[in-house]
Amino acid sequence: MALDANQMAEIAAYDEEKRLNYSVKTMVQERQIWILTDEHGCVMLNTEDEDCVPV
């Protein structure tokens, strides 16, 4: 699913909840999830309380 510049600008203007809903809906429709990787594997984000994988 390719987005043009206008669609990307529209999505960027969404609030957090609307962006999350759009993301989940698109992942289900496309049956794909992309993650960030580097030479060591999956890129992780860490805080004192939790670790997460950016999608």
C-alpha positions as CSV (number, residue, x, y, z in Angstrom):
1,M,0.0,0.0,0.0
2,A,1.7,3.1,-1.2
3,L,0.8,6.5,0.2
4,D,1.2,9.8,-1.6
5,A,2.5,13.0,0.1
6,N,-1.1,14.2,0.9
7,Q,-2.1,11.0,2.6
8,M,1.1,10.9,4.6
9,A,0.5,14.6,5.7
10,E,-3.0,13.7,6.7
11,I,-1.9,10.7,8.8
12,A,0.8,12.8,10.4
13,A,-1.8,15.2,11.6
14,Y,-3.8,12.5,13.4
15,D,-3.8,12.5,17.2
16,E,-2.2,9.5,19.0
17,E,-5.4,7.4,19.3
18,K,-6.4,8.0,15.7
19,R,-2.8,7.1,14.5
20,L,-2.8,3.9,16.5
21,N,-6.3,2.9,15.2
22,Y,-5.1,3.6,11.6
23,S,-1.9,1.6,12.2
24,V,-3.7,-1.4,13.6
25,K,-6.3,-1.4,10.9
26,T,-3.6,-1.2,8.2
27,M,-1.6,-4.0,9.7
28,V,-4.6,-6.2,9.8
29,Q,-5.6,-5.4,6.2
30,E,-2.1,-5.8,4.8
31,R,-1.2,-8.7,7.0
32,Q,2.2,-7.2,7.6
33,I,4.1,-5.5,10.4
34,W,7.5,-3.9,9.8
35,I,10.2,-3.6,12.5
36,L,13.5,-1.8,12.7
37,T,16.6,-4.0,12.6
38,D,20.4,-3.5,12.6
39,E,23.4,-5.7,12.3
40,H,22.7,-7.0,15.9
41,G,19.1,-7.9,15.2
42,C,15.9,-6.2,16.3
43,V,16.2,-2.6,17.5
44,M,14.8,-2.2,21.0
45,L,13.7,0.8,23.0
46,N,14.4,0.6,26.7
47,T,13.3,2.5,29.8
48,E,13.8,1.6,33.4
49,D,10.4,-0.1,33.5
50,E,10.1,-1.8,30.1
51,D,11.5,-2.9,26.8
52,C,9.7,-2.6,23.6
53,V,10.1,-3.2,19.8
54,P,9.2,-0.2,17.6
55,V,6.7,-1.1,14.9
